[in-house]
Amino acid sequence: MFQQYSAQSLTDARLDVLGATTSSRPPEYTSREIHAILNLSPSEYHRKWSFDVFHCPIDLFGIIADVTMVYKSSEDVINPAHETMEKVGNLLEQSRNWQHPEIHSGPQYHLTEVWRIAIILYTLTLFPAASPSQRLESLSVDIFNHAKAIPSESQLSLAMSWPLFQAGICSMAPENRDWLKRYIATMTSIQGCRPFKYALGRLEEAWSSGLHGYNSISLGSRSHHKIIIA
């Protein structure tokens, strides 16, 4: 019963937060509520079964939530306050240093790296000043390389939509853009969800304009349709 309640709470929080990363709206959950859900059980058991609900490790999901909250609560996202940048710097450090405690190779490893690197990329597209020397395209390439290492017939390959949307926003390589188009077509045929079609439309808009200053929030906010890619 506890596991069922935890799973539903995590699913609700996931859809809320990831929806907020592709729209102008703030998350409906507060940061405290999200972390309360993530810490319903601090045991390793909780962190292991959570993969059955959501393939992004919940520690990394907490970082997505925090980065989104910081961005949407900032009074000036163009010139963020020093306190804001300190928070962002700490979250970036957590993302860069995070390692799965058990999995160090194979498809599950590549999937966790897809999410981890995408979170770094997401953070830097929102706060470019946090690491001005970091080439966003190189992070995008790293995400695609890990994604391509996951067999297409694996169920894990279906759990990369959000990270690949982040990678696509900063992708300059035609071969990666074409690969992403095929991936989105596959996801659309499997799940029959229009948000994937809308997501591709926004990516093609960014690609045609030269990728100047886009992030998933600003890009998603340009759509008349909800883009929730979880």
KELUM-323246 format. One record per residue (C-alpha): residue number from 1; residue in one letter; x, y, z. Coordinates in steps of 0.1 Angstrom, whole numbers, plus 5000, padded with zeros to 4 digits. Layout:
BEGIN
+-----+----+------+------+------+
!   i ! aa !   px !   py !   pz !
+-----+----+------+------+------+
! NUM !  A !    X !    Y !    Z !
...
+-----+----+------+------+------+
This chain:
BEGIN
+-----+----+------+------+------+
!   i ! aa !   px !   py !   pz !
+-----+----+------+------+------+
!   1 !  M ! 5000 ! 5000 ! 5000 !
!   2 !  F ! 5028 ! 5024 ! 5009 !
!   3 !  Q ! 5047 ! 5016 ! 4977 !
!   4 !  Q ! 5015 ! 5022 ! 4956 !
!   5 !  Y ! 5010 ! 5056 ! 4973 !
!   6 !  S ! 5046 ! 5065 ! 4968 !
!   7 !  A ! 5045 ! 5055 ! 4931 !
!   8 !  Q ! 5014 ! 5076 ! 4925 !
!   9 !  S ! 5029 ! 5106 ! 4943 !
!  10 !  L ! 5061 ! 5103 ! 4923 !
!  11 !  T ! 5042 ! 5101 ! 4891 !
!  12 !  D ! 5022 ! 5132 ! 4899 !
!  13 !  A ! 5053 ! 5151 ! 4908 !
!  14 !  R ! 5071 ! 5140 ! 4877 !
!  15 !  L ! 5044 ! 5152 ! 4854 !
!  16 !  D ! 5040 ! 5185 ! 4872 !
!  17 !  V ! 5077 ! 5193 ! 4872 !
!  18 !  L ! 5086 ! 5182 ! 4837 !
!  19 !  G ! 5055 ! 5200 ! 4824 !
!  20 !  A ! 5068 ! 5231 ! 4840 !
!  21 !  T ! 5102 ! 5227 ! 4822 !
!  22 !  T ! 5085 ! 5232 ! 4789 !
!  23 !  S ! 5060 ! 5260 ! 4797 !
!  24 !  S ! 5058 ! 5293 ! 4814 !
!  25 !  R ! 5038 ! 5280 ! 4844 !
!  26 !  P ! 5055 ! 5273 ! 4877 !
!  27 !  P ! 5052 ! 5238 ! 4892 !
!  28 !  E ! 5020 ! 5233 ! 4912 !
!  29 !  Y ! 5040 ! 5214 ! 4939 !
!  30 !  T ! 5063 ! 5235 ! 4961 !
!  31 !  S ! 5099 ! 5225 ! 4965 !
!  32 !  R ! 5093 ! 5213 ! 5000 !
!  33 !  E ! 5064 ! 5191 ! 4988 !
!  34 !  I ! 5085 ! 5176 ! 4960 !
!  35 !  H ! 5114 ! 5167 ! 4983 !
!  36 !  A ! 5089 ! 5153 ! 5008 !
!  37 !  I ! 5077 ! 5129 ! 4981 !
!  38 !  L ! 5112 ! 5120 ! 4971 !
!  39 !  N ! 5121 ! 5112 ! 5007 !
!  40 !  L ! 5090 ! 5092 ! 5016 !
!  41 !  S ! 5114 ! 5064 ! 5022 !
!  42 !  P ! 5151 ! 5072 ! 5025 !
!  43 !  S ! 5161 ! 5036 ! 5020 !
!  44 !  E ! 5179 ! 5022 ! 4990 !
!  45 !  Y ! 5148 ! 5001 ! 4984 !
!  46 !  H ! 5128 ! 5032 ! 4977 !
!  47 !  R ! 5155 ! 5044 ! 4952 !
!  48 !  K ! 5156 ! 5011 ! 4934 !
!  49 !  W ! 5119 ! 5005 ! 4930 !
!  50 !  S ! 5115 ! 5041 ! 4918 !
!  51 !  F ! 5131 ! 5031 ! 4886 !
!  52 !  D ! 5099 ! 5011 ! 4878 !
!  53 !  V ! 5080 ! 5044 ! 4880 !
!  54 !  F ! 5105 ! 5068 ! 4865 !
!  55 !  H ! 5138 ! 5060 ! 4849 !
!  56 !  C ! 5155 ! 5093 ! 4860 !
!  57 !  P ! 5171 ! 5086 ! 4894 !
!  58 !  I ! 5151 ! 5104 ! 4920 !
!  59 !  D ! 5181 ! 5123 ! 4933 !
!  60 !  L ! 5186 ! 5138 ! 4898 !
!  61 !  F ! 5149 ! 5145 ! 4895 !
!  62 !  G ! 5152 ! 5166 ! 4927 !
!  63 !  I ! 5178 ! 5187 ! 4909 !
!  64 !  I ! 5155 ! 5192 ! 4879 !
!  65 !  A ! 5128 ! 5204 ! 4903 !
!  66 !  D ! 5152 ! 5227 ! 4922 !
!  67 !  V ! 5167 ! 5243 ! 4891 !
!  68 !  T ! 5132 ! 5249 ! 4877 !
!  69 !  M ! 5120 ! 5265 ! 4910 !
!  70 !  V ! 5151 ! 5287 ! 4912 !
!  71 !  Y ! 5146 ! 5299 ! 4876 !
!  72 !  K ! 5109 ! 5306 ! 4879 !
!  73 !  S ! 5113 ! 5324 ! 4912 !
!  74 !  S ! 5141 ! 5346 ! 4900 !
!  75 !  E ! 5131 ! 5382 ! 4896 !
!  76 !  D ! 5157 ! 5387 ! 4868 !
!  77 !  V ! 5167 ! 5357 ! 4848 !
!  78 !  I ! 5189 ! 5378 ! 4824 !
!  79 !  N ! 5211 ! 5391 ! 4853 !
!  80 !  P ! 5204 ! 5368 ! 4882 !
!  81 !  A ! 5212 ! 5378 ! 4917 !
!  82 !  H ! 5244 ! 5365 ! 4933 !
!  83 !  E ! 5224 ! 5344 ! 4957 !
!  84 !  T ! 5206 ! 5328 ! 4928 !
!  85 !  M ! 5239 ! 5320 ! 4910 !
!  86 !  E ! 5252 ! 5304 ! 4942 !
!  87 !  K ! 5222 ! 5281 ! 4943 !
!  88 !  V ! 5227 ! 5273 ! 4906 !
!  89 !  G ! 5263 ! 5266 ! 4911 !
!  90 !  N ! 5256 ! 5241 ! 4939 !
!  91 !  L ! 5230 ! 5223 ! 4918 !
!  92 !  L ! 5254 ! 5221 ! 4888 !
!  93 !  E ! 5281 ! 5206 ! 4911 !
!  94 !  Q ! 5256 ! 5180 ! 4924 !
!  95 !  S ! 5247 ! 5171 ! 4888 !
!  96 !  R ! 5284 ! 5169 ! 4877 !
!  97 !  N ! 5294 ! 5148 ! 4907 !
!  98 !  W ! 5265 ! 5124 ! 4908 !
!  99 !  Q ! 5272 ! 5087 ! 4902 !
! 100 !  H ! 5249 ! 5057 ! 4903 !
! 101 !  P ! 5259 ! 5037 ! 4934 !
! 102 !  E ! 5257 ! 5004 ! 4916 !
! 103 !  I ! 5254 ! 5007 ! 4878 !
! 104 !  H ! 5285 ! 5016 ! 4859 !
! 105 !  S ! 5280 ! 5001 ! 4825 !
! 106 !  G ! 5253 ! 4988 ! 4801 !
! 107 !  P ! 5220 ! 5003 ! 4790 !
! 108 !  Q ! 5209 ! 5015 ! 4824 !
! 109 !  Y ! 5242 ! 5033 ! 4829 !
! 110 !  H ! 5238 ! 5050 ! 4796 !
! 111 !  L ! 5202 ! 5060 ! 4805 !
! 112 !  T ! 5213 ! 5076 ! 4838 !
! 113 !  E ! 5240 ! 5095 ! 4820 !
! 114 !  V ! 5215 ! 5107 ! 4794 !
! 115 !  W ! 5195 ! 5122 ! 4822 !
! 116 !  R ! 5225 ! 5135 ! 4842 !
! 117 !  I ! 5241 ! 5153 ! 4813 !
! 118 !  A ! 5207 ! 5166 ! 4802 !
! 119 !  I ! 5201 ! 5182 ! 4836 !
! 120 !  I ! 5235 ! 5200 ! 4833 !
! 121 !  L ! 5225 ! 5212 ! 4798 !
! 122 !  Y ! 5191 ! 5223 ! 4810 !
! 123 !  T ! 5206 ! 5242 ! 4839 !
! 124 !  L ! 5231 ! 5260 ! 4816 !
! 125 !  T ! 5205 ! 5269 ! 4790 !
! 126 !  L ! 5185 ! 5286 ! 4818 !
! 127 !  F ! 5216 ! 5302 ! 4834 !
! 128 !  P ! 5244 ! 5306 ! 4808 !
! 129 !  A ! 5265 ! 5327 ! 4831 !
! 130 !  A ! 5269 ! 5297 ! 4855 !
! 131 !  S ! 5295 ! 5282 ! 4832 !
! 132 !  P ! 5302 ! 5306 ! 4803 !
! 133 !  S ! 5331 ! 5285 ! 4789 !
! 134 !  Q ! 5310 ! 5253 ! 4787 !
! 135 !  R ! 5301 ! 5244 ! 4751 !
! 136 !  L ! 5265 ! 5234 ! 4751 !
! 137 !  E ! 5268 ! 5216 ! 4718 !
! 138 !  S ! 5294 ! 5192 ! 4733 !
! 139 !  L ! 5270 ! 5183 ! 4761 !
! 140 !  S ! 5243 ! 5177 ! 4735 !
! 141 !  V ! 5266 ! 5154 ! 4716 !
! 142 !  D ! 5274 ! 5134 ! 4748 !
! 143 !  I ! 5237 ! 5129 ! 4754 !
! 144 !  F ! 5231 ! 5116 ! 4719 !
! 145 !  N ! 5261 ! 5093 ! 4721 !
! 146 !  H ! 5248 ! 5077 ! 4753 !
! 147 !  A ! 5213 ! 5075 ! 4739 !
! 148 !  K ! 5225 ! 5057 ! 4708 !
! 149 !  A ! 5242 ! 5032 ! 4730 !
! 150 !  I ! 5209 ! 5020 ! 4743 !
! 151 !  P ! 5193 ! 4993 ! 4721 !
! 152 !  S ! 5163 ! 5006 ! 4703 !
! 153 !  E ! 5143 ! 4974 ! 4712 !
! 154 !  S ! 5150 ! 4980 ! 4749 !
! 155 !  Q ! 5122 ! 4995 ! 4770 !
! 156 !  L ! 5148 ! 5019 ! 4784 !
! 157 !  S ! 5149 ! 5036 ! 4750 !
! 158 !  L ! 5114 ! 5049 ! 4757 !
! 159 !  A ! 5126 ! 5068 ! 4787 !
! 160 !  M ! 5147 ! 5094 ! 4770 !
! 161 !  S ! 5122 ! 5119 ! 4757 !
! 162 !  W ! 5129 ! 5148 ! 4781 !
! 163 !  P ! 5167 ! 5145 ! 4779 !
! 164 !  L ! 5166 ! 5143 ! 4741 !
! 165 !  F ! 5144 ! 5174 ! 4739 !
! 166 !  Q ! 5171 ! 5192 ! 4759 !
! 167 !  A ! 5198 ! 5178 ! 4736 !
! 168 !  G ! 5179 ! 5187 ! 4705 !
! 169 !  I ! 5176 ! 5224 ! 4715 !
! 170 !  C ! 5214 ! 5227 ! 4714 !
! 171 !  S ! 5221 ! 5202 ! 4686 !
! 172 !  M ! 5241 ! 5215 ! 4656 !
! 173 !  A ! 5248 ! 5182 ! 4640 !
! 174 !  P ! 5225 ! 5172 ! 4611 !
! 175 !  E ! 5230 ! 5135 ! 4619 !
! 176 !  N ! 5218 ! 5139 ! 4655 !
! 177 !  R ! 5188 ! 5160 ! 4644 !
! 178 !  D ! 5178 ! 5133 ! 4619 !
! 179 !  W ! 5183 ! 5106 ! 4646 !
! 180 !  L ! 5161 ! 5126 ! 4670 !
! 181 !  K ! 5134 ! 5130 ! 4643 !
! 182 !  R ! 5133 ! 5092 ! 4639 !
! 183 !  Y ! 5132 ! 5088 ! 4676 !
! 184 !  I ! 5102 ! 5112 ! 4680 !
! 185 !  A ! 5084 ! 5094 ! 4651 !
! 186 !  T ! 5089 ! 5061 ! 4669 !
! 187 !  M ! 5076 ! 5075 ! 4702 !
! 188 !  T ! 5046 ! 5090 ! 4685 !
! 189 !  S ! 5037 ! 5057 ! 4668 !
! 190 !  I ! 5042 ! 5038 ! 4701 !
! 191 !  Q ! 5024 ! 5061 ! 4725 !
! 192 !  G ! 5002 ! 5080 ! 4701 !
! 193 !  C ! 5008 ! 5113 ! 4720 !
! 194 !  R ! 5006 ! 5146 ! 4702 !
! 195 !  P ! 5030 ! 5163 ! 4726 !
! 196 !  F ! 5059 ! 5146 ! 4707 !
! 197 !  K ! 5047 ! 5162 ! 4675 !
! 198 !  Y ! 5044 ! 5196 ! 4691 !
! 199 !  A ! 5079 ! 5191 ! 4706 !
! 200 !  L ! 5094 ! 5184 ! 4672 !
! 201 !  G ! 5077 ! 5215 ! 4658 !
! 202 !  R ! 5093 ! 5236 ! 4685 !
! 203 !  L ! 5127 ! 5220 ! 4679 !
! 204 !  E ! 5125 ! 5226 ! 4641 !
! 205 !  E ! 5116 ! 5262 ! 4649 !
! 206 !  A ! 5148 ! 5266 ! 4670 !
! 207 !  W ! 5169 ! 5249 ! 4644 !
! 208 !  S ! 5157 ! 5271 ! 4616 !
! 209 !  S ! 5164 ! 5303 ! 4637 !
! 210 !  G ! 5200 ! 5293 ! 4645 !
! 211 !  L ! 5195 ! 5282 ! 4682 !
! 212 !  H ! 5200 ! 5316 ! 4696 !
! 213 !  G ! 5193 ! 5317 ! 4733 !
! 214 !  Y ! 5166 ! 5291 ! 4735 !
! 215 !  N ! 5159 ! 5269 ! 4765 !
! 216 !  S ! 5131 ! 5244 ! 4770 !
! 217 !  I ! 5109 ! 5268 ! 4790 !
! 218 !  S ! 5111 ! 5297 ! 4765 !
! 219 !  L ! 5107 ! 5273 ! 4735 !
! 220 !  G ! 5078 ! 5254 ! 4751 !
! 221 !  S ! 5061 ! 5286 ! 4760 !
! 222 !  R ! 5059 ! 5295 ! 4723 !
! 223 !  S ! 5036 ! 5266 ! 4717 !
! 224 !  H ! 4998 ! 5269 ! 4718 !
! 225 !  H ! 4998 ! 5232 ! 4729 !
! 226 !  K ! 5011 ! 5216 ! 4761 !
! 227 !  I ! 5044 ! 5199 ! 4757 !
! 228 !  I ! 5048 ! 5173 ! 4784 !
! 229 !  I ! 5075 ! 5148 ! 4775 !
! 230 !  A ! 5083 ! 5127 ! 4805 !
+-----+----+------+------+------+
